[in-house]
């Protein structure tokens, strides 16, 4: 697992969807903390658009004080009108390029800085790439969060890095099961999931490393099935888990979108701010099947045909994706 401690120089935003009376956006500007007045911010070059702009900007933070800061962005349209600004708060911390002297890890609950299980680190120059063997003895079957952080030679601790793991006791006989596959939310079909090859099939308990990169924040269903040495697949096992980016609370779609009522009987309403445009709606059942799909920006879903139970609602919006557990009663 690569581990690094280095100075923060740039702040990257995949930002903004502005709607300005259906007129094209011709320019944009940003400023930090204090408004210099319309047209006096730092200019940004914008791509072609039709009044809605989704674009990535790299904004230098050189000269800003350490601590909390605010960045503001506003756009100018072809009718010569300025929009209101959009704001994002961020925390800026400079770290010297000292060597990494120590590391520690923990599962699920933080015991406090310096109180986790220690790891011996190799020689490095502030960036460390090293393989560790981590014991999972004592962890129950199901999802767990693995955390790791490092300490510099100056005694400063880094923020932690997190990875989600899934532990399952497959309870099979010697050499019977040789591989597994997993998928999240939607079943791609047998043999089309993410493949996992067991290095030692004789072990009755196997660890799967789950890549959650790109998953929408919110609720999801994880599925796993195994294959024996004859090529036969088992039925799958499933578990509900949550992606929670707690450091991005202000930008969290989960806090901006409201589903009412939940649990629901027939209809489910989606309430969101005006600056969030719903682009795609999908509902999955606990079998990994898509039971509802729409490319229309609906505010009410008619779901009377669904059976009672738990479902996953995935919303793709102009500001990103979010997933919600919904219950049909």
Secondary structure, 3 states (H helix, E strand, C coil): CEEECCCCCEEEEECCCCCCCCCCEEEEEEEECCCCCCCCCEEECCCCCCCCCCCEEEEECCCCCCEEEEEEEEEEECCCCECCCEEEEEEECCCCCCCEEEEEEEECCCCCCCCCEEECCCCCCCEEECCCCCCCCCCCCEEEEEEEEEEECCCCECCCEEEEEEEEECCCCCCCEEEEEEEECCCCCCCCCEEEECCCCCCCEEEEECCCCCCCEEEEEEEEEEEECCCCECCCEEEEEEECCHHHHHHCHHHCCEEECCCECCEEEEECCCCCCEEEEEEECCCCCEEEEECCCCCEEECCCCCCEEEEEEEEECCEEEEEEEEEC
